[in-house]
């Protein structure tokens, strides 16, 4: 009995280490709220452990596909509980390099280093904003969507989307014109 539990635990930890990053990326790209992402990730791996305990370690042939399927099921259940709205896009993340192309004016190394530092500062200032504002900023500048398209995707009024975007831009402009660090 103890050997079976040790085998299940070892298999679980191996699958967890192999799939954690990909499952996290899958969840964060499809989740409406950044607060719910961790809960969904935990639910996926609790369900994985339950399957390993009840069906055995030989039940799972492809751990990556199996855990992504569990994540897909959890996301579907998550959206069943929410009011009907279009599926949102991902929030601005550290890995997004597309903003660099919007800010970078020249291709030399010095300007690129300054640009990367500026992008990091902008990301920090955006982290202080709410999730909806970060999502609007991302959709507008990274995905190139219009305000009307963003409004349709998020279920908000176009004027509300425009207000959130321009208020964020005003804060960023103010910080860089005066060298102020206010968010």
Secondary structure, 3 states (H helix, E strand, C coil): CHHHHHHHHHHHHHHHHHHHHHHHHHHHHHCCCHHHHHHHHHHHHHHHHHHHHHHCHHHCCCHHHHHHHHHHHHHHHHHHHCCCCCCCCCCCCCCCCHHHHHHCCCCCHHHHHHHHHHHHHHHHHHHCCCHHHHHHHHHHHCCCCCHHHHHHHHCCCHHHHHHHHHHHHHHHHHHHHHCCCCC
